[in-house]
Structure formats: C-alpha cells, structure tokens
Amino acid sequence: MYVAVHGGAGSPPDEPVDRQRALAAAVARAARAEAPLSAVCAAVRPLERDPAFNAGVGGAVQSDGVVRTEASLMADDETAGAVAGLTGVAHPVEAAAVVARETPHLLVAGEPAVDLAAAHGIDTEVDLLTGATRSRYEAADPPPLDDDAHLDWVRDHFGGTDTVGAVATDGDRLAAATSTAGRWFALAGRVGDVPQLGAGCFADDRGGASATGEGEAIARFGLARRAVELLDTFSPREAANEAIAEFDAETGGRAGVLVLDHEGRVGREHNTAAMQTARERRG
C-alpha cells in the first residue's frame, strides 16, 4: 500500500515537530490497511482527534460557538460519500464512509447525517471544543445571532485554511479523503469545499487528490478534480504544481493539494506558508 497524508495548508504551525510525528504515525498505520478506502480513513482518523489539526476535536468554531465537521472520500470505482454540518462528531470521515457504503447518496448533511452516523455506531456526542478554542471564540466577542451586526462580525473575522487529507493506492484500486472543521468564525451552518466532490477531494482511474486551503476559492475552481485531470498530461508532482499555479492565477486564493497516481507517485504543492505531509509504502 502507498499512502500519503497532509495536515493542511496555511500558516506555519506552532508545533511542527509534534505535528510531523503525528502525520508519520498516521500514515504508517494506514499503510497496513487491506484496501485504499480503508487506508485513507485510517490515515485521517487519528488527525481528527488531534487538536493540533483542524478536523474534529479542537477544530475551527463557527459564529454561533459550535464546531461543525465535514468530510468526503472517493475511490476510483466511483464509490463516494460526504457529510457536512455535523455537530458532536469527531470522525466525520467515518460518517462519509457510511454514506458511501450504506446509502444511494453522495452527501448527507446536518442532524440527519448525525443520526445516520449514530445508527452505524459512530460517536455523536463528543465535545469538540478545547480550552484553547473556547477561549479564542470568547475573546472574539461575537454579537448574538439575531443582532444586525452579526454578519458584519463574520465578514471581519472569517478566515483560516487548514484541513487534513489522505490518498492511497495498492497499485490496483485508489482512494482519496479529506476532513475538516472548516474555517474560523464562519457563519453558522456554512459548508465549505470539503464535502463537494471535485473540490476538496476527487479520485478516478487516473489518480486521486486531496485539497486544502480557502474553501470558497477551492470550490469555485474545483481544485482536486483539476489536479487529477492534469494527470492526463503530467506526473503527479507536475500536476500538483500546475493545478496550484492555475488556481492561484484564477482565484488569487491560498491552497495546497496532494496528488497520487496508481504507481504510487506522489505530488504536493501549495502557495501558503506551510503544508506538512508524510508518506509510507508497505509491501
């Protein structure tokens, strides 16, 4: 199994060494999986529990003080699923896998998605706030939701870029996954690029990609799909470089992308200050 993982593209992290160790441990565990779809879930899952990353526990807080998680995954055999607006769910990638495997749908959102996750044994009453994220939200002093100034406050405070994601192949099958808690101080209920297949995550018979960065720009551009399309012409490294160059020229946004082909060749590129990745090959 070939597996690569990223911890998000954005500002330089406060504890890069610890985060790199976490990425290395996640990808080493994932490389033991029996199938690529299981591998990308195994790679993402521990990062969703690690407050050093913006995915589940310790993730970004929306304007009403609630952490809402989202995730997507996709395989080259058209298996795909995504979730959005999950409250109390630390492992949205597991919920996305339920959508992919157990329903005829691509995306399920909000309270019904939480209920679906619970019905399949996923913990749904997890406190995703940490002391640090609660303090950051309180210090920002948001106006009440029904205050006319609330939307202005969102415009002034909204930001952030990080997600986590993984790509994997066994030389035959291939899969990609992306997971996030979104962007800080987003309007309550905001849905980003991650659950939009082709934006935050994409895979087909050419390869797979997981994107990270400014979700609105990534969704408008379709970054993950574009990176995979470029595999028709380029190696994964070149495809990642070209995709970010095109994205930058068209949107002016900040992003990163991780690309993998069926040979296990990996490409990564970003136009942010940092993007940590790790990779593992087993067998």
Secondary structure as GFF3:
##gff-version 3
##sequence-region A 1 283
A	DSSP	beta_strand	2	10	.	.	.	ID=ss1
A	DSSP	alpha_helix	16	30	.	.	.	ID=ss2
A	DSSP	alpha_helix	36	48	.	.	.	ID=ss3
A	DSSP	beta_strand	68	75	.	.	.	ID=ss4
A	DSSP	beta_strand	80	87	.	.	.	ID=ss5
A	DSSP	alpha_helix	92	102	.	.	.	ID=ss6
A	DSSP	beta_strand	107	109	.	.	.	ID=ss7
A	DSSP	alpha_helix	110	119	.	.	.	ID=ss8
A	DSSP	alpha_helix	131	140	.	.	.	ID=ss9
A	DSSP	alpha_helix	150	157	.	.	.	ID=ss10
A	DSSP	beta_strand	164	169	.	.	.	ID=ss11
A	DSSP	beta_strand	174	180	.	.	.	ID=ss12
A	DSSP	beta_strand	201	204	.	.	.	ID=ss13
A	DSSP	beta_strand	207	213	.	.	.	ID=ss14
A	DSSP	alpha_helix	215	221	.	.	.	ID=ss15
A	DSSP	alpha_helix	223	229	.	.	.	ID=ss16
A	DSSP	three_ten_helix	230	232	.	.	.	ID=ss17
A	DSSP	alpha_helix	236	251	.	.	.	ID=ss18
A	DSSP	beta_strand	255	260	.	.	.	ID=ss19
A	DSSP	beta_strand	266	270	.	.	.	ID=ss20
A	DSSP	beta_strand	274	281	.	.	.	ID=ss21
###
